[in-house]
Amino acid sequence: GVLIADLPNISDPAARLSALGKVVQMMNSVGQYDLTLKYAREIKASFPSAKGQCEGQMYETQTLKLAGKLGLDSPAYAEAIESCLAANEAIFANALRLDQAYYLTEKGHPERAIALLRQIAPSIREAGFQEHIAELPTFLAMAYVKQGNDTDARKSAMAALALTAPDSA
């Protein structure tokens, strides 16, 4: 793996963007949000391309949410999603939308989460990113449970299990 100390020595722009993204994800996973924001903002400052702006905004938005500094209806989500869609980065846009749906459910708005998940389902299927394909019915099941809709929760949970079964690949 890439060590943070190695970052200044990575001169290839694509490799550096990838390495910074991995550092951001690692720092978020251990709760180092201030440091993560520094790297997310470095991505935005160092990579003016549409892809760089998308990734920087995505990481910044996710970090602010994890740090408890992003309100439920913050425009940061819409701005980051729009940036990623403009960059033709559907996987990153879907990651943000899945995050947003999870957050909506967590904060007691399962109806909004379900509507969002239904809206983005075609994009998730079209992008073909397996993690998101599996998260879609999982997050739907969670929202249905929060809503008290046991029938749809069970259907969605069964769909999620079918996608993650060893023989489903």
Disulfide bonds with the S-S distance in Angstrom:
Cys54-Cys84 2.09
